Amino acid sequence: MDLGIRGKTALVCAASKGLGKGCALSLAREGVQLVITARGRDALEATAQEIRRLTGTKVTAVAGDITTPEGRAQALGACPSPDILVNNAGGPPPGDFRNWTREDWIKAVDANMLTPIELIKATLDGMIARRFGRIVNITSGAVKMPIPELGLSNGARTGLSGFVAGLSRQTVQHNVTINNLLPGPFDTDRLRSNFAFNAKKLGKTAEELARARSDANPAKRFGTIEEFGDACAFLCAAQSGFITGQNLLLDGGAYPGTF
């Protein structure tokens, strides 16, 4: 299926590894030109080279922290008018809410709610003027099924979902869609770090917890970044203009609800 986005330009955040990298690679395979960002310059440059080698598409790497005004300015300087925006930023650390300060909460909201809103604000009107735009926010399956030790993430990402629910109904008439991808257990550094955190509390190894989590999933495995990236690419397709304001859960069937 030709997704009809060859020659478009995408800004993909936190794309040096994990889910962001999966999205960047899938878009590149559809012929989309990329600007990718991440904090780690070496990992980012390595990913840019890998995507160029695999797809032949143009990839510009911009190292910086997208959760800061300076990092956003650098990314938008390299890609001021993207057709596609993939918002992504590392989630706040796990912990007990009794230990979180106001500063911890502000940092979480700033990174996982306000940063994507600022990037949407900076790029939306250009998309509307060009009559094409696809915005995908990588949030978390915790928006549907909260994870107790990830309360900072639960709160901030759910706030973003509420904002998107309202805005996306205003932009779709201009062929600009805004949707959220909710990852469940994907084989990423983030998932592994959560296993390590819980292993210390439970007196088990991270490997034991990973095996138990994988076996408990109806799919009997973790997701791959390639699967996640292809779901993102589909939401960015020319044919996806009637899909907006949705929260697409990718979790191998872990969420037990009907809706």
N, C-alpha and C positions, 0 to 999 in steps of 0.2 A: 504494500500500500504506500503510495507516494503521499507524504503528509503535506505537500504543497508549501513548504517553508524554505526551500533551497534559495540561498542568497540573502535570507533575512539575517539580522544581527541580534545576538543574545548577550546579555550580561548575566553571568552565573556566579553567584557568591559562594564563598567557602568551598571552592571547587578543586582543591589540590588533592583531596582524597575522599573516600566515603561516598555518601549519597550525592553530594555536589558534583563530584567527579563523574559519577554514573550519569547524571543529567547532562553534563557538558559533553561527554562522549556520545551519548545517544543523539543529541542535537547536532553534533558535528557530523555524524553519519548521515544525517538528513540534509547536509549541505549548508548548515547554518554557520556563519562566521561568529567567532567567540571572543569575548573579553572575559577572562576568568580572574577571580580574586581569591586571596587567602593570606593569612599572616606569615606563613613560612615561605620565604623566597625560594629556597632550594627545592622543596617538595612541589611548589607551584610550577617552577620552571621545568622540572622533570615531567610533570603531568602535561604541560603545554607541549613539550617535545613528543611525548607519547601520542597525544591526540593528533598532532600534525602528521606523525609517521603513519598512524592507522587510518586516517581519513583524508589527508591532503588539504584540509580546510585551514583557513587563516585563524590563528589563535594568538591573542595578545594577553600576556600575563602581567597583572598589576598587583604587586605585593603590598599589603596594607590591612589594617583592621577595619572591616566594614562597619563595625559597631561604633566607630568614632566619626566625628564630622570630617576629620582629615582623610580617613580611609575612604569615606563615601565620595569626597571631592576628587580623590585620585581616580577612583573607579569610574565616576561619571565624566571626568575629564577625558578618559580613554574611550568612553562609550556614552556620549551625551544623549543619543537618540536610539535606544534599543527598541527593536520590535518585540523582543521577548525578554522578560526579566524573571530570573529564578532567585528568589530570596532564600537565604540560608545563613545560619550562624550557629556556632556551637552552643549547646545548651548549658545552663548553669549547673554547678556541681550538686550531687545528691546530699542529703543531710536531714536533720531534724529541725522542724520549723521553730522550735524553742531557741535554737542557736542562731537563727537568721536575724540580722539587723536590718534597719531601714535601708542602709546602703546596699546590702545584699539584694533586697527586693528591687530597689531602683536600678541596679545594674542588670538584673534579669529582665525587667520590663524594657529597659533601654535597648538591650541586645535583641530580644526575641519578640518584641511588639513594636517599639518605636522605630527601630532601624528599618524594618521592612516598610513601615508606613512612610518614612522619610524618602525611601527610594521610589516607592509608588508615587508619591507627591512630585518627585523630580522628573518622572518619566511619563506619567499618565497622559498629560495634555498633548504631548507629541504623538503618542499612539492614537489618541482620539482624532487629531488633525489628519493623520495618515490613514485613518479608517482600518487600522489593524494593530492589535496588541494582545499579547498573551502574558499574563502574570501568574506565576506559580509560586506559592509560599510553601516551603518545607517546614512543617510544624511537627506534630508527634501524634502517635496513636493514643497518647495520654490525654489528648483533647476529648476522646470518646470514653476512655477507661483510665482514669487517673492512676498514676504510680505513686504510692505514698512517699517514698524518699525523694521524689522529684517534684516537690510542691512548688518550687520556684518556677520550674518549667511549665507545670500544669497551669499555673495562674497566668503567666505572661502569654503563653501560646493560645490559651482560650480567649484572652482579651483580643488578640489579633484576629481570631476567627470571628468574633462578634463584629469587629470593625469591617472586615471583608464582606460579611453577610449583607451589610447595608450598602457599601460602596459598589459592589459587583452588580447590583440591580440597576444602578445608574449608568454604568459604562457599557453594558452589553449592547445597547442600541447602536453604539458606534463601532461594533465589532471588536471591542476590547473586553476580554474576559479575565476574571480573577478567580483562581481556585486554590485550594489547599491540598497538599499531599501529606497524609498522616502515616508515617512509617511505624510499623511494629518492630519486631526483632529482625533487624538486618545485620549481617556480619560486618560490623564496623568497629573502629577503635572506641567509639562512644559506648557501644553495647558491652564491649570487653571491660571497659573501665567501671561500668556499673556492676558487673559480676565481681570484679576485684573489690569494690566497696562493700558489697554484701557478704562476700566470702569472709572478710575479717570479722563481721558481726556474728556470723553463723558458725564459725570455726570449721569451715570447709574450704576447698580450693576453688579458684575461679573456674577451672576446667570442669569440676563436678557440677557447679551451678549451670554452666553453659550446656552441658550434656542434658541435665534435667530439664532446662528450659526448652531446648530443641525437641526433646522427646515428648514434652507436654503439648507442643504446638500441633494442631491438626495436620499441618503439612509435614510434620516430623523433621523440620529443618529450619534454618534461618534463610531469610531472603538474600538475594544478591544485589549488588549495586547496579548491575546491568538491567535487571528486572525493574528496579525503581526508575532508572533513567529512561527506559522505554515508556513507562507510564507517564512520566513528565513530558516526553516528546509528543505523545498522543494528545495531551491536554493543550499543547502548543500548536497543534496542527491547524491548517486552514479549515479543515472539516469540523473543528471543535467549537465553532462560534456560537453554538446553542447550549454550551455547558458553562455555567458561571455560578459562583457562590457555593460551590460544592466542596465537601470534605471527603476526599477519596482515601479510604483506609486500606492500606496494604500490610496485612499482618498474618497471612497464611491461615486465616480462619480463627485466630485467637479470641477475637471479640465475640462473645456468645449471643449477642442480641439480634433481634429480627431487623431493627432499624439502626 
